[in-house]
């Protein structure tokens, strides 16, 4: 079974879960009909053009020969049609040809590109991030030459941090930058795990490379960011000779085989020409513009792969007959009628919908931080509050969603049984592809540490407590609705929010006093946060579906109830892992050295 974009579900979550409705109300140039039209066309392109290339890309890979990479059959035409249609420019600044539409709308599109093919979807995301970073920090001169091409997608971009000895510890990088007499820089060194570092989708590739100047301070404070084009570009925009850089090798990966992951070498012949982006020794701050957008996009990869795995598993379970379900009169039953299979499918659907809500809400907070949807867009306090909300939710969106992408894809294999372990069904590819998302753009353990040690303490804990207060408002609304269809949703979500609040208070008391204990509980805390937030967001969606026409209330209430009664109930155990598990983690040396 191939993928079919769930446009109606996505549109509903976007409008009623991500807070896009206020944006639409305040933005006279963008209406609900416009949003629907964008999503319909994105869904059509994802379903009809990209999705059929997914298996082709997995089998063909991206062979490297003589320094050149050949993308799978059909990929170049698909990418060029995609960029020509303006999809790269959806949320980018209109100053250089972008459409300046909400990030939340672009997030929905990104989900669909990645459902159709994760290997396809990750490349453009990096180009979008490169354009955002260049728009924010580049000089007028390099923006004039490069930004329009990045916005349109005519040229693609990369993000280059990682080196053999410097993964998460970016401050340990050794790539060098030397000042040249003409105001440019010469870059020498090696980068590894570079997504789309070389390919033939576009004529030029614009690399954003972290490097260190000779007189730079040690560590993170001495890193600068440089724009390094594959092909040199004159001041008049004319493309010239190849720069002094190359793809040395390509990684042979577990999944996303059609995404070329390269080892890049700079400076075989004296140094690649680079252009400073931002200020010297302030490159990490510039790169974070790309990294934060990429983290949300990777979270959306988790949602995308989970959606595709869920669609395939449900379709298979409806067709596959095995055994006789309890109460069936005669003959074999479709496996979807067996309670355990039904439980797996509902777990897949509920987790996918919850992760989608969290990611879209994060994108909505980014929009609000830019003043979208606010009558008084100059209100700095509102913008700051929204920026803090986005900061709080980003690590959850990235880690929770990519964790569930793996879990849902694994359940998809299980639903297929032995056929799921056979490559021809496609279920195995979803599991293989999903696994990287929990690793790149900051491992999920790093995201958990970021949440626990940096984001929860924001404003002395005021940001997270305000958010927990909003979750309590949702619980109150469910209880006041007093609809029997919700079952124990209100009670179970209340218990989950109680656990989150107690675990949050514990973390805040330990961040400075006992940081090792706080760090030991970071990962279960992030899952607890995701479960509580996701459950409440699904309940919000269900309540909205009861208010508006076309919301499929029975389906959304059933999903919210299942999540509350089967997933949110894990909260108390996660709370205890946070607050009581630290000693066993930090006392584990004897077991690990045996």
C-alpha positions as CSV (number, residue, x, y, z in Angstrom):
1,X,0.0,0.0,0.0
2,X,1.3,3.5,-0.8
3,X,0.7,6.6,1.2
4,X,-2.3,8.9,0.9
5,X,-1.9,12.3,2.6
6,X,-4.6,12.6,5.4
7,X,-5.3,16.2,4.4
8,X,-8.6,16.6,6.3
9,X,-7.0,15.3,9.6
10,X,-4.0,17.6,9.1
11,X,-6.1,20.6,8.3
12,X,-8.2,20.0,11.5
13,X,-5.2,19.7,13.7
14,X,-3.6,22.8,12.1
15,X,-6.6,25.0,12.7
16,X,-7.8,23.6,16.1
17,X,-4.6,22.2,17.6
18,X,-1.8,24.5,16.5
19,X,-3.6,27.8,17.1
20,X,-3.7,28.7,13.4
21,X,-7.3,30.0,13.7
22,X,-6.2,33.3,15.4
23,X,-3.6,33.8,12.8
24,X,-6.2,33.4,10.1
25,X,-8.5,35.7,11.9
26,X,-5.9,38.5,12.0
27,X,-4.3,37.9,8.6
28,X,-6.7,39.2,5.9
29,X,-4.5,37.9,3.1
30,X,-4.7,34.3,4.3
31,X,-8.0,32.6,4.9
32,X,-9.2,29.1,5.8
33,X,-9.9,28.3,2.2
34,X,-6.4,29.3,1.2
35,X,-5.0,26.9,3.9
36,X,-7.2,24.1,2.6
37,X,-6.1,24.8,-1.0
38,X,-2.4,24.7,0.0
39,X,-2.8,21.5,1.9
40,X,-4.8,19.8,-0.8
41,X,-2.1,20.6,-3.4
42,X,0.7,19.5,-1.0
43,X,-1.1,16.3,-0.3
44,X,-1.6,15.6,-4.0
45,X,2.0,16.2,-4.7
46,X,3.2,14.1,-1.8
47,X,0.8,11.2,-2.7
48,X,1.1,11.2,-6.5
49,X,4.7,12.4,-7.1
50,X,6.9,11.7,-4.1
51,X,5.4,8.6,-2.5
52,X,5.9,6.3,-5.5
53,X,9.7,7.2,-5.4
54,X,10.1,6.0,-1.8
55,X,10.8,2.3,-2.6
56,X,12.8,3.3,-5.7
57,X,15.1,5.4,-3.6
58,X,15.5,2.8,-0.9
59,X,16.6,0.2,-3.5
60,X,18.8,2.4,-5.7
61,X,20.6,4.5,-3.0
62,X,22.9,7.3,-3.9
63,X,26.1,5.8,-5.5
64,X,29.3,7.9,-5.4
65,X,31.7,7.8,-8.3
66,X,34.5,10.1,-9.1
67,X,33.3,12.6,-6.5
68,X,29.8,12.7,-8.0
69,X,26.6,11.3,-6.6
70,X,23.7,10.0,-8.8
71,X,20.3,10.3,-7.2
72,X,17.7,7.6,-7.8
73,X,15.6,7.5,-11.0
74,X,12.9,10.1,-11.0
75,X,14.2,12.1,-8.0
76,X,15.7,15.0,-10.0
77,X,12.5,15.6,-11.9
78,X,10.4,15.3,-8.7
79,X,12.6,17.8,-6.9
80,X,12.6,20.3,-9.7
81,X,8.9,20.1,-10.0
82,X,8.6,20.5,-6.3
83,X,10.8,23.6,-6.1
84,X,9.2,25.1,-9.3
85,X,5.9,24.9,-7.6
86,X,7.2,27.1,-4.7
87,X,7.1,24.5,-1.9
88,X,10.6,25.4,-0.7
89,X,9.5,29.1,-0.2
90,X,6.3,28.6,1.8
91,X,7.5,30.1,5.1
92,X,10.6,32.0,3.9
93,X,10.8,35.8,3.8
94,X,9.0,37.5,1.0
95,X,11.9,40.0,0.6
96,X,13.8,37.4,-1.4
97,X,11.0,35.6,-3.1
98,X,9.4,33.6,-0.2
99,X,5.7,33.4,0.5
100,X,6.0,34.4,4.2
101,X,3.2,32.0,5.1
102,X,2.9,30.6,8.7
103,X,5.5,28.1,9.9
104,X,2.6,26.0,11.1
105,X,1.3,25.6,7.5
106,X,4.8,24.8,6.3
107,X,5.1,22.2,9.2
108,X,2.0,20.4,7.8
109,X,3.6,20.3,4.4
110,X,6.9,19.1,5.8
111,X,5.0,16.2,7.5
112,X,3.5,15.2,4.1
113,X,6.9,15.3,2.3
114,X,8.4,13.1,4.9
115,X,5.5,10.7,5.0
116,X,5.8,10.3,1.3
117,X,9.6,9.7,1.6
118,X,11.8,10.6,4.6
119,X,14.9,10.5,2.4
120,X,13.3,13.1,0.1
121,X,11.9,15.3,2.9
122,X,15.1,15.9,4.9
123,X,17.0,17.6,2.0
124,X,14.7,20.6,1.5
125,X,14.4,21.1,5.3
126,X,18.1,21.9,5.4
127,X,17.8,24.4,2.5
128,X,14.9,26.1,4.3
129,X,17.0,26.4,7.5
130,X,20.0,27.7,5.5
131,X,17.9,30.4,4.0
132,X,16.5,31.4,7.4
133,X,20.0,31.7,8.8
134,X,21.3,33.6,5.9
135,X,18.4,36.0,6.0
136,X,18.9,36.6,9.7
137,X,22.7,36.9,9.8
138,X,24.2,37.3,6.3
139,X,25.6,40.5,4.9
140,X,23.6,42.4,2.3
141,X,26.2,41.3,-0.4
142,X,26.0,37.6,0.2
143,X,22.2,37.7,0.6
144,X,22.0,39.4,-2.7
145,X,24.0,36.7,-4.4
146,X,22.8,33.6,-2.6
147,X,19.5,34.0,-0.8
148,X,17.1,34.2,-3.7
149,X,18.5,30.9,-5.1
150,X,18.1,29.2,-1.7
151,X,14.6,30.5,-1.2
152,X,13.5,29.2,-4.5
153,X,15.2,25.9,-4.1
154,X,17.2,26.4,-7.3
155,X,20.2,25.8,-5.1
156,X,20.1,23.5,-2.0
157,X,21.9,24.1,1.3
158,X,23.6,21.9,3.9
159,X,24.4,22.3,7.6
160,X,27.8,21.1,8.6
161,X,28.8,20.7,12.3
162,X,29.9,17.2,12.9
163,X,33.5,15.9,12.8
164,X,34.9,12.5,13.8
165,X,35.9,13.8,17.2
166,X,33.2,16.5,17.5
167,X,29.6,15.2,17.5
168,X,27.4,16.6,20.3
169,X,30.5,18.3,21.6
170,X,30.6,20.9,18.8
171,X,33.2,23.0,20.6
172,X,35.8,20.2,19.9
173,X,35.7,20.8,16.1
174,X,39.0,21.3,14.3
175,X,38.0,22.6,10.9
176,X,40.0,25.8,10.3
177,X,39.3,29.1,8.7
178,X,42.0,31.6,7.6
179,X,41.4,35.2,6.7
180,X,42.2,36.1,3.1
181,X,43.4,39.5,1.9
182,X,40.1,40.0,-0.2
183,X,37.9,39.7,2.9
184,X,36.9,36.1,2.3
185,X,38.2,33.1,4.3
186,X,39.9,29.8,3.4
187,X,38.3,26.7,4.9
188,X,40.3,23.5,5.6
189,X,39.1,20.3,7.4
190,X,36.7,17.4,7.4
191,X,33.1,17.0,8.2
192,X,31.1,13.8,8.6
193,X,27.5,12.7,8.4
194,X,26.6,15.6,6.1
195,X,23.1,15.2,4.8
196,X,22.8,16.0,1.1
197,X,26.5,17.0,1.0
198,X,26.7,16.0,-2.6
199,X,24.0,15.2,-5.2
200,X,22.8,16.1,-8.7
201,X,19.4,17.6,-7.8
202,X,20.7,21.1,-8.2
203,X,23.6,22.6,-10.1
204,X,25.1,24.3,-7.0
205,X,25.1,23.3,-3.3
206,X,25.6,26.0,-0.6
207,X,27.3,24.6,2.5
208,X,27.0,26.3,5.9
209,X,30.2,25.2,7.7
210,X,31.3,25.8,11.3
211,X,35.0,26.4,11.6
212,X,37.6,28.0,13.9
213,X,39.8,31.0,13.3
214,X,43.5,30.9,14.4
215,X,43.0,33.4,17.2
216,X,39.6,32.2,18.3
217,X,38.8,31.4,21.9
218,X,38.6,27.7,22.8
219,X,35.3,25.8,22.9
220,X,31.9,27.0,21.7
221,X,32.8,30.6,22.1
222,X,35.4,30.4,19.3
223,X,33.3,29.0,16.5
224,X,32.4,30.9,13.3
225,X,29.9,30.2,10.6
226,X,30.8,30.3,6.9
227,X,28.9,30.0,3.6
228,X,31.0,27.8,1.3
229,X,29.5,27.2,-2.2
230,X,30.3,24.0,-4.1
231,X,30.7,26.2,-7.2
232,X,32.1,29.7,-6.8
233,X,29.7,32.5,-7.7
234,X,30.7,35.9,-9.0
235,X,29.3,39.2,-7.8
236,X,27.1,39.3,-10.8
237,X,25.7,35.9,-9.9
238,X,27.6,34.0,-12.6
239,X,28.5,30.5,-11.6
240,X,32.2,29.7,-12.0
241,X,34.8,27.0,-11.1
242,X,34.4,24.4,-8.5
243,X,35.5,25.4,-5.0
244,X,38.2,23.5,-3.1
245,X,35.9,20.9,-1.5
246,X,34.6,17.4,-2.3
247,X,32.6,14.5,-1.1
248,X,35.2,12.0,0.1
249,X,32.9,9.1,0.8
250,X,29.2,8.2,1.3
251,X,27.8,6.4,4.4
252,X,26.1,3.1,4.0
253,X,23.2,3.4,6.4
254,X,20.4,1.4,8.0
255,X,17.8,3.5,6.3
256,X,16.9,6.6,4.3
257,X,19.1,5.1,1.6
258,X,18.2,7.9,-0.9
259,X,19.4,10.6,1.4
260,X,23.2,11.1,0.5
261,X,25.1,11.3,3.8
262,X,28.6,12.3,3.0
263,X,32.1,12.8,4.5
264,X,33.2,16.2,3.2
265,X,36.8,17.3,2.7
266,X,37.8,21.0,2.5
267,X,41.1,22.4,1.3
268,X,43.0,19.8,-0.8
269,X,44.5,22.7,-2.7
270,X,44.9,25.5,-0.1
271,X,41.4,26.0,1.2
272,X,37.9,26.4,0.1
273,X,36.6,30.0,-0.3
274,X,34.1,30.8,2.4
275,X,32.1,33.9,3.4
276,X,31.5,34.8,7.0
277,X,27.9,34.6,8.2
278,X,27.3,36.8,11.2
279,X,30.2,37.8,13.4
280,X,33.5,36.0,14.0
281,X,33.3,33.6,16.9
282,X,29.5,33.9,17.0
283,X,28.8,31.1,14.6
284,X,27.0,28.7,16.9
285,X,24.3,31.3,17.6
286,X,23.8,31.7,13.9
287,X,23.7,28.0,13.3
288,X,21.1,27.5,16.0
289,X,18.6,29.3,13.7
290,X,19.1,26.3,11.3
291,X,19.3,23.7,14.1
292,X,16.1,24.7,15.9
293,X,14.1,24.6,12.7
294,X,15.7,21.3,11.8
295,X,14.8,19.9,15.2
296,X,11.1,20.6,14.6
297,X,11.4,19.3,11.1
298,X,12.9,16.0,12.3
299,X,10.1,15.8,14.8
300,X,7.8,16.1,11.9
301,X,9.7,13.2,10.2
302,X,8.7,11.1,13.2
303,X,5.1,12.1,12.7
304,X,5.3,11.5,9.0
305,X,6.8,8.0,9.2
306,X,4.3,7.1,11.9
307,X,1.4,8.2,9.8
308,X,2.6,6.2,6.8
309,X,3.2,3.1,9.0
310,X,-0.2,3.4,10.6
311,X,-2.0,3.7,7.2
312,X,-0.3,0.6,5.9
313,X,-0.9,-1.4,9.1
314,X,-4.6,-0.6,9.2
315,X,-5.0,-1.4,5.5
316,X,-3.3,-4.8,6.0
317,X,-5.2,-5.6,9.1
318,X,-8.5,-5.1,7.3
319,X,-7.5,-7.5,4.5
320,X,-5.5,-10.2,6.4
321,X,-7.7,-13.0,7.8
322,X,-6.4,-15.1,10.6
323,X,-8.2,-17.0,13.3
324,X,-11.7,-16.4,14.5
325,X,-12.4,-13.3,16.6
326,X,-14.4,-13.7,19.8
327,X,-18.1,-13.6,19.0
328,X,-17.6,-14.3,15.3
329,X,-20.0,-16.9,13.9
330,X,-17.9,-18.8,11.4
331,X,-14.8,-18.6,9.3
332,X,-11.6,-16.6,9.6
333,X,-11.8,-13.0,10.8
334,X,-9.9,-10.0,9.6
335,X,-7.1,-9.5,12.1
336,X,-8.4,-6.0,12.8
337,X,-11.2,-7.7,14.7
338,X,-8.9,-9.2,17.3
339,X,-8.6,-7.0,20.4
340,X,-4.8,-7.2,20.6
341,X,-4.4,-6.1,17.0
342,X,-7.0,-3.4,17.6
343,X,-5.0,-2.2,20.6
344,X,-1.8,-2.0,18.5
345,X,-3.5,0.0,15.7
346,X,-5.1,2.4,18.2
347,X,-1.8,2.9,19.9
348,X,-0.2,3.7,16.5
349,X,-3.0,6.1,15.6
350,X,-3.2,7.8,19.0
351,X,0.6,8.3,19.3
352,X,0.8,9.7,15.8
353,X,-2.0,12.2,16.3
354,X,-0.5,13.3,19.7
355,X,2.9,13.9,18.1
356,X,1.3,15.8,15.3
357,X,-0.5,18.1,17.7
358,X,2.8,18.8,19.6
359,X,4.7,19.6,16.5
360,X,2.1,21.8,15.0
361,X,1.7,23.6,18.3
362,X,5.4,24.2,18.4
363,X,5.3,25.7,14.9
364,X,2.3,27.8,16.0
365,X,4.3,29.2,18.9
366,X,7.1,30.1,16.4
367,X,4.5,32.0,14.4
368,X,3.2,33.8,17.5
369,X,6.8,34.8,18.4
370,X,7.0,36.5,15.1
371,X,3.7,38.4,15.7
372,X,1.5,36.3,13.4
373,X,-2.1,36.1,14.7
374,X,-1.6,39.1,17.0
375,X,-3.5,42.4,16.4
376,X,-0.7,44.2,18.1
377,X,2.3,42.5,16.5
378,X,4.6,45.0,18.2
379,X,3.8,43.6,21.7
380,X,7.2,42.5,22.9
381,X,5.9,40.7,26.0
382,X,3.6,38.5,23.9
383,X,6.4,37.8,21.4
384,X,8.7,36.9,24.3
385,X,6.1,34.6,25.9
386,X,5.6,32.8,22.5
387,X,9.3,32.5,22.0
388,X,9.6,30.9,25.4
389,X,6.7,28.5,24.6
390,X,8.5,27.5,21.4
391,X,11.7,27.0,23.3
392,X,9.9,24.8,25.8
393,X,8.1,22.7,23.2
394,X,10.9,22.2,20.6
395,X,12.9,19.5,22.5
396,X,9.6,17.7,23.2
397,X,8.5,18.0,19.5
398,X,11.8,16.6,18.3
399,X,12.3,13.8,20.9
400,X,8.8,12.6,21.6
401,X,7.8,12.5,18.0
402,X,10.9,10.7,16.8
403,X,10.6,8.2,19.6
404,X,7.0,7.4,18.6
405,X,8.0,7.3,15.0
406,X,10.2,4.3,15.9
407,X,7.6,2.7,18.2
408,X,4.8,3.1,15.7
409,X,6.9,1.8,12.8
410,X,7.9,-1.2,15.0
411,X,4.2,-1.9,15.8
412,X,3.5,-1.7,12.1
413,X,5.9,-4.6,11.5
414,X,4.2,-6.5,14.3
415,X,0.8,-6.0,12.9
416,X,2.0,-7.5,9.6
417,X,3.4,-10.5,11.4
418,X,6.0,-12.4,9.4
419,X,5.2,-10.4,6.3
420,X,6.3,-7.3,8.1
421,X,9.8,-8.7,8.4
422,X,9.9,-9.2,4.6
423,X,11.2,-6.2,2.7
424,X,8.6,-6.4,-0.1
425,X,5.8,-5.3,2.1
426,X,7.5,-1.9,2.9
427,X,6.8,-2.1,6.7
428,X,10.5,-2.9,7.4
429,X,11.6,0.1,5.4
430,X,9.5,2.4,7.7
431,X,11.3,0.9,10.7
432,X,14.7,1.2,9.2
433,X,14.1,4.8,8.0
434,X,12.6,5.9,11.3
435,X,15.6,5.0,13.4
436,X,17.9,7.8,12.5
437,X,15.5,10.6,13.5
438,X,16.1,10.0,17.2
439,X,19.8,10.4,16.6
440,X,20.4,13.3,14.2
441,X,19.9,17.0,14.9
442,X,20.8,16.4,18.6
443,X,20.1,12.9,20.0
444,X,16.9,12.5,22.0
445,X,19.0,12.3,25.2
446,X,20.4,15.7,24.4
447,X,16.9,17.0,23.8
448,X,15.8,15.6,27.2
449,X,18.7,17.3,28.9
450,X,17.9,20.6,27.1
451,X,14.3,20.3,28.3
452,X,15.2,19.4,31.9
453,X,18.2,21.6,32.5
454,X,17.5,24.7,30.3
455,X,13.9,25.0,29.3
456,X,12.0,23.9,32.4
457,X,14.0,26.5,34.5
458,X,13.1,29.3,32.0
459,X,11.9,32.4,33.9
460,X,12.4,30.5,37.2
461,X,9.9,27.8,36.0
462,X,7.2,30.3,35.2
463,X,7.0,29.2,31.5
464,X,6.5,25.5,32.3
465,X,4.0,26.2,35.1
466,X,2.0,28.4,32.8
467,X,1.9,25.6,30.3
468,X,0.8,23.1,32.9
469,X,-1.9,25.5,33.9
470,X,-3.2,25.4,30.3
471,X,-3.3,21.6,30.4
472,X,-5.4,21.8,33.6
473,X,-7.8,24.0,31.7
474,X,-8.3,21.3,29.2
475,X,-8.9,18.7,31.8
476,X,-11.5,21.0,33.4
477,X,-13.2,21.4,30.0
478,X,-13.4,17.6,29.4
479,X,-14.9,17.1,32.9
480,X,-17.4,19.9,32.4
481,X,-18.5,18.4,29.1
482,X,-19.7,15.4,31.0
483,X,-20.0,13.3,27.8
484,X,-20.1,9.6,28.5
485,X,-18.2,9.0,25.2
486,X,-15.1,10.4,26.9
487,X,-15.1,7.6,29.5
488,X,-12.4,8.3,32.1
489,X,-10.5,10.8,29.9
490,X,-10.8,13.6,32.4
491,X,-9.7,11.6,35.4
492,X,-6.8,10.0,33.7
493,X,-5.5,13.2,32.1
494,X,-5.8,14.9,35.5
495,X,-3.6,12.2,37.0
496,X,-1.1,12.7,34.2
497,X,-0.9,16.4,34.7
498,X,-0.6,16.0,38.4
499,X,2.4,13.7,37.8
500,X,3.9,16.2,35.4
501,X,3.5,19.0,37.9
502,X,5.2,17.0,40.7
503,X,8.0,15.8,38.5
504,X,8.5,19.4,37.3
505,X,8.8,20.7,40.9
506,X,11.3,18.0,41.7
507,X,13.4,18.8,38.7
508,X,13.4,22.5,39.5
509,X,14.6,21.7,43.0
510,X,17.5,19.5,41.6
511,X,18.8,21.4,38.5
512,X,21.3,23.4,40.6
513,X,21.4,21.5,43.8
514,X,21.9,18.0,42.3
515,X,22.4,18.2,38.6
516,X,23.4,14.6,38.2
517,X,20.0,13.5,39.6
518,X,18.1,15.9,37.4
519,X,20.0,14.6,34.3
520,X,19.3,11.0,35.2
521,X,15.6,11.8,35.2
522,X,15.6,13.9,32.0
523,X,14.5,11.2,29.5
524,X,11.5,9.8,31.4
525,X,10.6,13.4,32.2
526,X,10.4,14.3,28.5
527,X,8.2,11.3,27.8
528,X,6.0,12.2,30.8
529,X,5.7,15.7,29.3
530,X,4.9,14.4,25.9
531,X,2.3,12.0,27.2
532,X,0.5,14.7,29.3
533,X,0.7,17.4,26.7
534,X,-0.3,15.0,23.8
535,X,-3.2,13.6,25.7
536,X,-4.5,17.1,26.5
537,X,-4.1,18.2,23.0
538,X,-6.0,15.2,21.7
539,X,-8.8,16.1,24.2
540,X,-8.8,19.7,22.9
541,X,-9.2,18.4,19.4
542,X,-12.1,16.2,20.4
543,X,-13.8,19.1,22.2
544,X,-13.3,21.2,19.1
545,X,-14.7,18.4,16.9
546,X,-17.9,18.5,19.0
547,X,-18.2,22.2,18.4
548,X,-17.6,22.5,14.6
549,X,-19.1,20.8,11.6
550,X,-17.1,18.2,9.8
551,X,-14.8,17.4,12.7
552,X,-15.6,13.7,13.0
553,X,-16.3,13.9,16.7
554,X,-16.9,10.2,17.3
555,X,-13.4,9.3,15.9
556,X,-11.6,12.1,17.7
557,X,-13.3,11.4,21.0
558,X,-12.4,7.7,20.7
559,X,-8.8,8.5,20.0
560,X,-8.6,11.0,22.9
561,X,-10.2,8.4,25.3
562,X,-7.9,5.6,24.1
563,X,-4.8,7.8,24.7
564,X,-6.0,8.9,28.1
565,X,-6.9,5.4,29.3
566,X,-4.0,3.4,27.8
567,X,-1.1,5.8,27.3
568,X,-1.5,8.8,29.7
569,X,-1.9,6.3,32.6
570,X,1.9,5.6,32.3
571,X,2.5,9.0,33.9
572,X,2.8,7.8,37.5
573,X,5.5,5.3,36.6
574,X,7.4,7.9,34.6
575,X,7.1,10.3,37.5
576,X,8.6,7.8,39.8
577,X,11.4,7.1,37.3
578,X,12.2,10.8,37.4
579,X,12.0,11.4,41.1
580,X,13.1,8.0,42.5
581,X,15.3,6.5,39.8
582,X,18.4,8.8,39.9
583,X,20.3,6.9,42.6
584,X,20.1,3.6,40.6
585,X,21.3,5.3,37.5
586,X,24.2,7.0,39.1
587,X,25.2,3.9,41.1
588,X,25.3,1.7,38.0
589,X,29.1,1.8,37.5
590,X,29.7,-1.6,39.1
591,X,27.2,-3.2,36.7
592,X,28.7,-1.4,33.6
593,X,32.3,-2.3,34.4
594,X,31.8,-5.9,35.1
